[in-house]
């Protein structure tokens, strides 16, 4: 009896391990080999959809050389920052027009979009496939982007890519 009481007290004093947030929920019923479906709050799902739509508008704007498609997503004080420099939102259409004087046939392929749990940041991976006008050279630049969002609008768009092998660096 004394051993049982000591064991009970010991178990009560040991810290309980909380399940890890990234750990998939256990399937208590049915086949454990079945994929688990994550349950999301409706607000988080809406935010994910809105940010993905925002990214899609940025792609369309660049592919069509029309910042008007993307402009409503940008705060007036927003800025695009890349290895090529800084462009305030108010100068984006001019920057696009200048870019397309040197390049054509842009195709952007979105690889991944990651969104912070609070919806204030997004990370995007996309491939930028473009043809240089002067010689017809075509190449892909792999691009990673961090976006700061305020009220669902772009406050900062920071691009990270290597200019070393990019034809964009050599118009």
C-alpha positions, -999 to +999 in steps of 0.1 A: +000+000+000+028+024+008+044+018-026+011+026-043+008+059-024+044+069-032+039+061-068+008+081-070+025+111-053+054+108-076+032+109-107+013+139-094+046+158-089+061+151-123+054+178-149+029+169-175+042+171-211+020+193-233+015+181-268+036+199-294+017+225-315+032+211-347+023+175-337-005+161-357-036+151-337-039+115-329-066+096-348-084+078-320-110+063-342-104+045-375-072+038-395-042+057-382-027+056-417-054+079-429-043+116-435-054+140-409-074+170-419-063+202-401-092+222-386-088+260-392-107+288-377-128+306-404-110+339-398-076+323-405-089+307-437-103+340-449-070+357-442-051+329-461-074+333-491-071+371-491-033+370-489-031+344-517-054+366-538-031+396-531-001+376-542-019+366-574-027+402-582+010+411-578+019+383-603-008+396-627+004+432-624+040+423-633+031+399-661+008+425-676+030+455-669+001+471-651+006+482-615-030+494-615-039+457-609-018+456-577-019+492-565-050+488-542-030+462-522-002+487-514-002+514-487+007+548-501+039+547-478+049+512-489+082+503-506+096+475-527+131+467-516+153+444-537+190+440-547+182+464-575+172+492-551+142+508-534+110+517-551+082+536-533+047+524-542+039+557-559+068+550-584+060+513-591+043+519-625+072+539-637+096+512-624+076+485-642+076+505-675+114+509-672+118+472-666+098+462-696+119+484-719+146+459-712+127+427-708+096+409-722+075+378-718+076+377-680+061+346-664+060+343-626+054+309-610+044+310-574+061+281-555+051+287-519+032+312-498+036+312-460+015+334-438+022+343-402-005+332-377-014+368-371-016+376-409+009+405-405+036+388-426+039+366-457+068+348-472+066+340-509+088+319-532+084+325-568+103+320-601+108+350-623+111+337-659+119+365-684+134+373-718+160+400-723+150+422-753+185+430-766+195+394-773+165+372-766+182+354-737+157+338-714+164+328-678+147+321-645+155+339-612+145+322-580+131+348-557+122+348-520+100+377-507+090+388-472+060+410-471+049+431-441+011+437-440-009+463-422-046+460-423-042+435-452-022+459-473+014+458-482+036+480-460+069+465-472+078+441-500+114+428-496+129+406-523+159+384-519+176+369-550+211+365-564+219+390-591+250+369-600+233+346-625+202+368-632+198+383-666+179+411-648+213+423-636+225+427-671+198+445-692 
